[in-house]
């Protein structure tokens, strides 16, 4: 498990402990899991999928994962 925070300019979209998150990266889709190597990526329009259950539609954004914590900034 790792901590995920998804923020928009207006509010906190999602915050909590998760097992996996699937992202629409600007150069391709990718998944982050617990103890993933550090990563910073831009996100394109698509859906962020949390634990293969919850889906969050975004227009664009960026993600930073480091030390088992993932912070995502998005335009919804």
C-alpha positions in Angstrom: 0.0 0.0 0.0 1.1 3.6 -0.6 -0.4 7.0 -0.1 -2.2 8.7 -3.0 -3.3 12.3 -3.2 -5.1 13.7 -6.3 -5.7 17.5 -6.3 -7.4 19.8 -8.6 -7.4 23.6 -8.4 -10.6 23.6 -6.5 -10.5 20.6 -4.1 -9.0 17.3 -3.1 -10.3 14.7 -5.6 -9.0 11.6 -3.8 -6.8 10.9 -0.8 -6.0 7.6 0.8 -4.0 4.4 0.9 -4.1 2.4 -2.3 -2.6 -0.7 -3.8 -2.3 0.5 -7.4 -3.1 3.5 -9.7 -3.3 3.4 -13.5 -2.4 6.7 -15.3 -2.9 8.0 -18.9 0.7 9.2 -19.3 1.7 11.6 -22.0 3.8 9.0 -23.8 1.7 6.0 -22.8 -0.4 4.4 -20.1 1.4 3.1 -16.9 0.6 1.7 -13.5 2.1 2.6 -10.1 2.2 0.1 -7.3 3.7 0.0 -3.8 7.5 0.7 -3.6 7.6 1.8 -7.3 10.8 3.6 -8.5 10.6 7.4 -8.3 8.7 8.8 -11.3 7.6 12.2 -12.6 5.2 12.3 -15.6 2.8 14.5 -17.5 -0.7 13.2 -17.9 -2.9 13.5 -21.0 -6.7 13.4 -21.2 -8.1 10.1 -19.9 -9.0 8.3 -16.7 -7.0 7.7 -13.6 -8.1 4.3 -12.2 -7.5 3.7 -8.5 -7.3 0.0 -7.3 -8.9 -1.1 -10.6 -12.3 0.2 -9.2 -12.6 4.0 -9.0 -12.3 6.0 -12.2 -11.5 9.7 -12.3 -11.7 11.5 -15.6 -9.1 14.2 -16.3 -8.2 16.6 -19.0 -4.5 16.8 -18.2 -2.1 16.8 -15.2 1.1 15.6 -13.7 2.1 13.0 -11.2 5.1 12.7 -8.9 5.8 9.4 -7.0 8.6 9.2 -4.4 9.2 7.2 -1.2 5.9 5.3 -1.4 3.8 8.5 -1.8 2.1 9.7 -5.0 0.9 13.3 -5.6 -1.2 14.1 -8.7 -2.2 17.5 -9.9 -5.1 17.5 -12.4 -7.5 19.6 -14.5 -10.9 17.8 -14.3 
